[in-house]
Amino acid sequence: MELPLIEIKQESLDVKSFKFGLNGTSFNFKPGQYIIMKLDVIDERNGVRMFSLSSSPTETGYIMISTKMTGSNFKKKLESMNIGDKVDIRGPFGRFLLQEDHSKTAVMLTGGIGITPFRDMIKFATDKKLNLKIILLYSNKMPEEISFGKEFDEWQRINPNLKVVYTVTRPEESKMKWEGVKGRIDAAMMKNNVKDMENSIFYVCGPPAMVDAMVTTLKNMGVSDNNIKIERFTGY
Ligand SMILES: Cc1cc2nc3c(=O)[nH]c(=O)nc-3n(C[C@H](O)[C@H](O)[C@H](O)COP(=O)(O)OP(=O)(O)OC[C@H]3O[C@@H](n4cnc5c(N)ncnc54)[C@H](O)[C@@H]3O)c2cc1C
């Protein structure tokens, strides 16, 4: 599909969201899925990147992706596009989907840019008033790197099933004051926030090294493979 860029929004220090208008075209996807985007850029990946959708199917008329502005040629091209410019998008793809069994808690573990599919899932669960308990543990180096913070705070207010815990690993490097939770997501943090580990499904998303470290922690805590879902952002 060729979809026009309709909005660019700065979400945090180095993350921007890009919205693409559907102009009446139907684009059916499930929360957690991703798209493949091709830009007219010459690089070792032929100008192709995968992006989880950060918008929810309940946000109609457009789709949104959110990405870290790394300074790569691909990202520079994306950033320099004008509103109305068209982009080649294929999808949706992926099996990193929200559980259908709402009797178990969905525990979402991520850091940095790995937040994107969780914005999609949480917005969906909130709009649909799903009877699904969700706990999001979201880690960033500094508070100014937290994306979608205002939205998550608002959704926590209206969705009694949602709990969001922000943690910051290097508050001393920030100009902002941080009085919240500090440190990496580890076994102790999970035990503090997840009452019923056995009755939970764990979702882990982010750069491969982060996903692997988190899965090792979960397995060491006795969580079975069946209760772990992962999405690796290869290319970080
Ligand atoms: C399922 C999925 C969902 C994703 N969702 C998001 C998202 O929501 N937001 C987001 O920002 N990113 C997401 N990514 C990662 C995204 O596709 C890019 O890889 C990432 O944004 C880095 O791109 P870049 O242009 O900034 O860096 P690049 O210029 O691509 O450089 C990053 C690194 O990737 C290496 N590399 C080179 N070729 C390849 C290749 N063929 N495959 C993998 N790595 C290669 C480079 O050597 C370099 O070290 C996702 C990836 C996957 C697989």
The ligand as an SDF file (V2000), in Angstrom:
LIG
                    3D

 53 58  0  0  0  0  0  0  0  0999 V2000
    9.2500   -7.2700   14.3470 C   0  0  0  0  0  0  0  0  0  0  0  0
   10.0510   -5.9960   14.4630 C   0  0  0  0  0  0  0  0  0  0  0  0
    9.4350   -4.8530   14.9360 C   0  0  0  0  0  0  0  0  0  0  0  0
   10.1890   -3.6640   15.0590 C   0  0  0  0  0  0  0  0  0  0  0  0
    9.5560   -2.5500   15.5490 N   0  0  0  0  0  0  0  0  0  0  0  0
   10.2550   -1.3980   15.7050 C   0  0  0  0  0  0  0  0  0  0  0  0
    9.6320   -0.2280   16.2390 C   0  0  0  0  0  0  0  0  0  0  0  0
    8.4520   -0.2420   16.6160 O   0  0  0  0  0  0  0  0  0  0  0  0
   10.3600    0.8920   16.3340 N   0  0  0  0  0  0  0  0  0  0  0  0
   11.6890    0.9320   15.9400 C   0  0  0  0  0  0  0  0  0  0  0  0
   12.3160    1.9900   16.0560 O   0  0  0  0  0  0  0  0  0  0  0  0
   12.3050   -0.1410   15.4320 N   0  0  0  0  0  0  0  0  0  0  0  0
   11.6230   -1.3200   15.3100 C   0  0  0  0  0  0  0  0  0  0  0  0
   12.2360   -2.4360   14.8110 N   0  0  0  0  0  0  0  0  0  0  0  0
   13.6500   -2.3190   14.3590 C   0  0  0  0  0  0  0  0  0  0  0  0
   13.7010   -1.5900   13.0110 C   0  0  0  0  0  0  0  0  0  0  0  0
   13.2540   -2.4330   11.9580 O   0  0  0  0  0  0  0  0  0  0  0  0
   15.1430   -1.0980   12.6820 C   0  0  0  0  0  0  0  0  0  0  0  0
   16.0010   -2.1860   12.6120 O   0  0  0  0  0  0  0  0  0  0  0  0
   15.6250   -0.1400   13.7370 C   0  0  0  0  0  0  0  0  0  0  0  0
   14.7020    0.9360   13.8660 O   0  0  0  0  0  0  0  0  0  0  0  0
   17.0300    0.4040   13.3930 C   0  0  0  0  0  0  0  0  0  0  0  0
   17.0190    0.9970   12.1400 O   0  0  0  0  0  0  0  0  0  0  0  0
   18.0280    2.1890   11.7940 P   0  0  0  0  0  0  0  0  0  0  0  0
   17.7700    2.6140   10.4020 O   0  0  0  0  0  0  0  0  0  0  0  0
   17.9010    3.2300   12.8590 O   0  0  0  0  0  0  0  0  0  0  0  0
   19.4570    1.5500   12.0040 O   0  0  0  0  0  0  0  0  0  0  0  0
   20.3040    0.7100   10.9080 P   0  0  0  0  0  0  0  0  0  0  0  0
   20.9860    1.6490    9.9620 O   0  0  0  0  0  0  0  0  0  0  0  0
   19.4400   -0.3300   10.3140 O   0  0  0  0  0  0  0  0  0  0  0  0
   21.4270    0.0730   11.8350 O   0  0  0  0  0  0  0  0  0  0  0  0
   21.1310   -0.7430   12.9870 C   0  0  0  0  0  0  0  0  0  0  0  0
   22.0330   -1.9710   13.0340 C   0  0  0  0  0  0  0  0  0  0  0  0
   21.4460   -3.0350   12.2450 O   0  0  0  0  0  0  0  0  0  0  0  0
   22.4430   -3.7160   11.5100 C   0  0  0  0  0  0  0  0  0  0  0  0
   21.8940   -4.3930   10.2920 N   0  0  0  0  0  0  0  0  0  0  0  0
   22.3130   -4.2620    9.0340 C   0  0  0  0  0  0  0  0  0  0  0  0
   21.5790   -5.0160    8.1910 N   0  0  0  0  0  0  0  0  0  0  0  0
   20.6720   -5.6470    8.9260 C   0  0  0  0  0  0  0  0  0  0  0  0
   19.6130   -6.5570    8.6320 C   0  0  0  0  0  0  0  0  0  0  0  0
   19.3620   -6.9920    7.3910 N   0  0  0  0  0  0  0  0  0  0  0  0
   18.8220   -6.9780    9.6460 N   0  0  0  0  0  0  0  0  0  0  0  0
   19.0580   -6.5630   10.8890 C   0  0  0  0  0  0  0  0  0  0  0  0
   20.0560   -5.7050   11.2270 N   0  0  0  0  0  0  0  0  0  0  0  0
   20.8600   -5.2440   10.2680 C   0  0  0  0  0  0  0  0  0  0  0  0
   23.4060   -2.6140   11.2020 C   0  0  0  0  0  0  0  0  0  0  0  0
   24.6870   -3.1450   10.9410 O   0  0  0  0  0  0  0  0  0  0  0  0
   23.4220   -1.7820   12.4940 C   0  0  0  0  0  0  0  0  0  0  0  0
   24.3070   -2.2990   13.4400 O   0  0  0  0  0  0  0  0  0  0  0  0
   11.5560   -3.6350   14.6810 C   0  0  0  0  0  0  0  0  0  0  0  0
   12.1570   -4.7940   14.1910 C   0  0  0  0  0  0  0  0  0  0  0  0
   11.4320   -5.9600   14.0940 C   0  0  0  0  0  0  0  0  0  0  0  0
   12.1170   -7.1990   13.5730 C   0  0  0  0  0  0  0  0  0  0  0  0
  1  2  1  0
  2  3  1  0
  2 52  2  0
  3  4  2  0
  4  5  1  0
  4 50  1  0
  5  6  2  0
  6  7  1  0
  6 13  1  0
  7  8  2  0
  7  9  1  0
  9 10  1  0
 10 11  2  0
 10 12  1  0
 12 13  2  0
 13 14  1  0
 14 15  1  0
 14 50  1  0
 15 16  1  0
 16 17  1  0
 16 18  1  0
 18 19  1  0
 18 20  1  0
 20 21  1  0
 20 22  1  0
 22 23  1  0
 23 24  1  0
 24 25  2  0
 24 26  1  0
 24 27  1  0
 27 28  1  0
 28 29  2  0
 28 30  1  0
 28 31  1  0
 31 32  1  0
 32 33  1  0
 33 34  1  0
 33 48  1  0
 34 35  1  0
 35 36  1  0
 35 46  1  0
 36 37  1  0
 36 45  1  0
 37 38  2  0
 38 39  1  0
 39 40  1  0
 39 45  2  0
 40 41  1  0
 40 42  2  0
 42 43  1  0
 43 44  2  0
 44 45  1  0
 46 47  1  0
 46 48  1  0
 48 49  1  0
 50 51  2  0
 51 52  1  0
 52 53  1  0
M  END
$$$$
